[in-house]
Amino acid sequence: LTALAEGAADQLRGLRLTKTGAMTGTTLGQMTFANIRNVGIRYDDGRRYFFKDLFAIEGEGPKPFADSGDSGSLVLPADRSNGGSAAVGMVLAASRPTSRAPEAVCWVVGPEALSASIDGVLSEARTGA
């Protein structure tokens, strides 16, 4: 994974993206927001966890971009004809439509945050922490 260049996330807004998830299969969507800070996501354990620097993706068509069980799926540009096959992120969570938010949104963590997390895990593994 490589970090996005400064401002690159904003340039991805509106880009058609795809992922193949365990629950929803292959879906298409568009990035609607980039670099969102302080996103509170409530998990099945009832607790809310806060994340920063996430992307929001809305699905195209009747199916949401992602649903429960799709976490960990790599998100790629839908058009890879010009060699653009590098992952732009990984599915973190998905929301369901509500009366206050009628569109289902997929929350994606970008490659920079993923790289930092992976580096942290590897560092702990090497030191035995």
C-alpha positions as CSV (number, residue, x, y, z in Angstrom):
1,L,0.0,0.0,0.0
2,T,1.2,3.5,-0.8
3,A,0.2,6.7,0.8
4,L,-2.0,9.1,-1.2
5,A,-0.2,12.3,-2.2
6,E,-1.2,15.4,-0.3
7,G,-4.6,16.5,-1.7
8,A,-5.0,13.3,-3.7
9,A,-8.0,12.1,-1.7
10,D,-9.9,15.2,-2.7
11,Q,-9.2,14.5,-6.3
12,L,-10.7,11.0,-5.9
13,R,-14.1,12.5,-5.0
14,G,-16.6,11.3,-7.6
15,L,-14.3,8.5,-8.8
16,R,-16.1,5.2,-9.6
17,L,-14.7,2.5,-7.3
18,T,-15.3,-1.2,-6.9
19,K,-14.7,-3.9,-4.3
20,T,-15.5,-7.6,-4.0
21,G,-16.9,-8.4,-0.6
22,A,-17.8,-11.6,1.2
23,M,-21.5,-10.6,1.6
24,T,-22.3,-8.3,-1.3
25,G,-20.0,-9.6,-4.0
26,T,-18.6,-7.2,-6.5
27,T,-20.2,-3.7,-6.3
28,L,-19.7,-0.3,-7.8
29,G,-19.9,3.1,-6.1
30,Q,-18.6,6.7,-6.0
31,M,-16.5,8.4,-3.3
32,T,-18.7,11.2,-2.0
33,F,-16.5,12.6,0.8
34,A,-12.8,12.3,1.6
35,N,-10.7,12.9,4.8
36,I,-13.7,12.8,7.1
37,R,-12.6,13.3,10.7
38,N,-14.2,11.9,13.9
39,V,-16.6,9.3,12.4
40,G,-18.4,7.5,15.2
41,I,-19.3,3.9,14.2
42,R,-21.4,1.7,16.5
43,Y,-20.5,-2.0,16.4
44,D,-22.5,-5.0,17.5
45,D,-21.0,-4.9,21.0
46,G,-23.0,-1.6,21.4
47,R,-19.9,0.6,21.8
48,R,-19.1,3.4,19.5
49,Y,-15.6,3.7,18.1
50,F,-14.2,6.9,16.5
51,F,-12.1,7.0,13.4
52,K,-10.5,9.8,11.4
53,D,-9.5,10.4,7.8
54,L,-12.1,8.1,6.3
55,F,-13.6,8.1,2.9
56,A,-17.4,7.8,2.3
57,I,-18.6,5.7,-0.7
58,E,-22.2,5.4,-1.8
59,G,-23.2,2.4,-4.0
60,E,-24.6,2.6,-7.5
61,G,-27.8,0.8,-8.2
62,P,-30.1,-1.1,-5.8
63,K,-27.3,-2.8,-3.8
64,P,-25.2,-0.9,-1.2
65,F,-21.5,-0.6,-1.9
66,A,-20.8,-2.7,1.2
67,D,-22.7,-4.4,4.1
68,S,-21.8,-6.3,7.3
69,G,-19.3,-9.0,6.5
70,D,-17.6,-7.0,3.8
71,S,-15.1,-5.4,6.1
72,G,-11.5,-5.8,5.0
73,S,-12.4,-5.8,1.3
74,L,-9.9,-3.8,-0.8
75,V,-11.4,-0.8,-2.7
76,L,-10.0,-0.3,-6.2
77,P,-10.7,2.1,-9.1
78,A,-13.5,0.7,-11.3
79,D,-11.6,1.7,-14.4
80,R,-8.2,-0.1,-14.3
81,S,-7.6,0.1,-18.1
82,N,-4.8,2.6,-17.6
83,G,-2.9,0.5,-15.1
84,G,-4.7,2.0,-12.0
85,S,-4.9,-1.2,-10.0
86,A,-3.5,0.1,-6.7
87,A,-6.0,-0.1,-3.8
88,V,-7.3,3.3,-2.6
89,G,-8.5,1.9,0.7
90,M,-10.1,-0.9,2.7
91,V,-13.7,-1.3,3.8
92,L,-14.0,-0.5,7.5
93,A,-17.8,-0.4,8.1
94,A,-21.1,0.2,6.4
95,S,-24.2,2.0,7.4
96,R,-27.7,1.2,6.6
97,P,-30.3,3.7,5.4
98,T,-32.3,5.4,8.1
99,S,-35.0,8.1,8.0
100,R,-32.3,10.7,8.8
101,A,-29.7,9.3,6.4
102,P,-31.6,7.7,3.4
103,E,-28.4,6.5,1.6
104,A,-26.3,3.6,2.8
105,V,-22.7,4.7,3.2
106,C,-19.5,2.6,3.2
107,W,-16.7,3.9,5.4
108,V,-13.2,3.3,3.9
109,V,-9.9,3.7,5.6
110,G,-7.2,5.0,3.2
111,P,-3.8,3.4,2.4
112,E,-1.8,5.8,4.6
113,A,-3.7,4.8,7.8
114,L,-3.6,1.2,6.8
115,S,0.2,1.3,6.3
116,A,0.7,2.9,9.7
117,S,-1.5,0.3,11.3
118,I,0.3,-2.6,9.6
119,D,3.7,-1.1,10.6
120,G,2.5,-0.9,14.2
121,V,1.4,-4.5,14.3
122,L,4.6,-5.7,12.7
123,S,6.7,-3.6,15.1
124,E,4.8,-5.1,18.1
125,A,5.3,-8.6,16.6
126,R,9.1,-8.1,16.3
127,T,9.4,-6.8,19.8
128,G,7.1,-9.4,21.3
129,A,4.8,-6.7,22.8
